[in-house]
Amino acid sequence: MKYFFLSAGWEIGRVWELGGLWNETAWRRRPAIRHLSLGIVEQGEKLWLYQVEDAVLMLEVKPPEDSQRGAIAQVILKRLIDAEQALQILANAETLLQNR
C-alpha cells in the first residue's frame, strides 16, 4: 500500500497506473483509495491521510471549487509514501487529528 496526505476539502481527480490513466474497463473496478481517519495539522491546515493500492502511481487532486485558491486548478501527486514514512509523519506531527 501507498499513502499520501491531502488538505481537507480537496478532491481526487484522475488516477494513473503503470500503463497510463486508470482504465476502469480494463481493471473492472475503480482504484482502491481510502480516506483514513487520521490526519495532522501543518501550518494551520488540516491534512488527512489516504491509502491507495500499489498499482497507483500518481493522482490528480483539486481544491474545492469555492476555495480562494484561484491560481491552483489542480496538483499532481507523484511522490506517494510508504507506511513507515506515513507513521513517521504522524508520530512527529505537532497536532494529530482523528476523525470518528
N, C-alpha and C positions, 0 to 999 in steps of 0.2 A: 504494500500500500504506500501511497504518497500523500503528502499533506500540504496545505497552504493556509495562510491567514487572509481573511477578506474583510474589509471595512463593513460595518453594519449598514444594511440597506442596499449594498451593491448586489448586482445580479450576474449570474453566469450566462454567457452567450455561447459562442461556438466552442467546440472541443476538438482537439487534434489528437490523432494517434499516429503510429509509425507510418501508415500509408497515406496520411493526409487528414482532411477533415473527417470527423467521426461519421461513419455511414450507418445509420440505424437499420437500414435494409440489410446490409451485409452482416452486421453484428446481430441482427434480430432483437435488438434491445437498445435502450439508452445507456450512456456511460454511467457507471456506478459512482455517484458523487453524494456524499453525506455531510450535512451540516451537523457538526458535533456540538455538544452543549458546553464546551469550554472556550474561553476567549481571554483576551488580555486588553488592557488599556495602554496605548502607546501614544505619547504626546497628546493626551486628551481625547484620542479617538478609539472607539471600540473596534477590536479586530476579532472575528470569530474563526475558530479552527474548522477546516473542512478536510474530509478524507476522500481520496479518489483512488480508483483502481490503477494498477501498474501500467496498463495499456495506455493510459492518458499521458501525453507528452506536454501539451500546452492547453491553456484555457484563455478565452477572452472574457474579461469582466467589465461591467459597465456601471457607472454611478447611477443613483436614482434619477429619473427624468426631471424631478422637481428640485434637484440639488443646485447649489450656487456654483458648481464647478463647471461652468460653461465651456471652459477651454479643454476639458477632458471628456472625450466622447467614449473612449474605451481604452483598456490596457490589456496587453497580452502577458500572461504569466508563463514564463519559460523555465523558471528555476523552482521546481517543486521540491519539497524537503522530505526526508525520511522520518520515521517515528522517533528516532533518537534526537534528531535536530528539533522536532516539534516539542518533545519533552523538555529539552534544554531551554528552549524559549519560554515555555510555560513556567519552568522552575525559576528562571531568572526574572520573570515579569514583576514589575513593581505592583501591579494590581491584576489579580486573577478574577475572571468572571465565570459564573456558572449559570446557564440558562436552564431553568427547571420547568 
